[in-house]
């Protein structure tokens, strides 16, 4: 995967993470595939429940405060771009299990 197509990119002191959300899954989990990162969530895509579950899950996964995570693009779409404040792309990729 080239740096341009990588789901994890450094943007100054922050990291931009692009992922696909799969709501109403049987369990919460991250899947790293050649075509990108998929976050499977048990929450339904109703009244922002999946977005809230997404940010809560990522905060635990990345061991950061929930306030450090923002959905930049894709509030109502399955494909989302998340900004992680004051993070390292290498550390985020390692937590996701991505290999460079």
N, C-alpha and C positions, 0 to 999 in steps of 0.2 A: 504494500500500500504506500503510495507516494505521500509526502508531507502535505500536499495540497488536498488530497482526498482522505487524509487521516481524520477520524472522528474526534481526535483530541488535538487542539492547536493552542499554542501559547499566544496570548494577546496582551502584551505588556506584562503587568504583574498578575493578570488573570488568565484563566484557561477557558476556552470555548469547547464545549462537548456537544457533538451532534449525535442524536440517537433516535431510535424508533421505539414508540411505546406500544405495547400490546396489552390493553386493558382486559379485565375479566379472565385472567389466566388462573390456573389452578394453584399457583404459588408465586411469590415475588422472587425474581432472579434476573441476573444479567447474562445475556448470551453474546459472546463475541464471535462474529462470523466474518468471512472474507468481505462481505458487502457492507459491514458496519456493526454497530452495537445495538442490540435490542434489549429493552428493559420490559420484562413481563411483570405485570402488576395484577393483584387480585381485585383492586378497586374498579368500579365501573366508570365509564367516561361521562358521568352525569354530575352537573353542578360543581365542576372543578375537583371532584374527588380523586380522579386519576392524576391530575396535576399536583395536588397536595401530597398524594402517596408517592409520586415520583420524587419530589423534592425531599420528603422525609427519608425515603430509602437511600437516596444519594448522600444525604447528610451523614447518615450512619456509615455507609460504605466508605466515604472519603474522610470520615472522622473530622468533620467541620461543623460549624454552626449552621443551622438552617438559613439564617439571615445572609450567609455568604453565597447562597444559590439563588439565581434568578432565571426565569424562562424568558429568553430574549426573543425568540421566534417560535411560533407554533402553539399558541395558547389553546387553540381548538383543533389542532391537527395531530396526527400520530407522530409526525416527524418534528422533533423539537431541537432547539439549540439552547443549551444551558450555559450561563456564565458562572464560573466558580471564582470568587474573589480571592486574591492573594494565594494562588496555588501554582504548582509546578506541573507542566504537561507530563513530564516523566513520571512524577509521583502518581498522577491520576491514571495514566496508562498502566502503570504497574498494579494499581488497585483493581483495575478492570481486567487485568490478565492479558493485556495486549502486548505483543512482542514487536519491537522495532526492527 
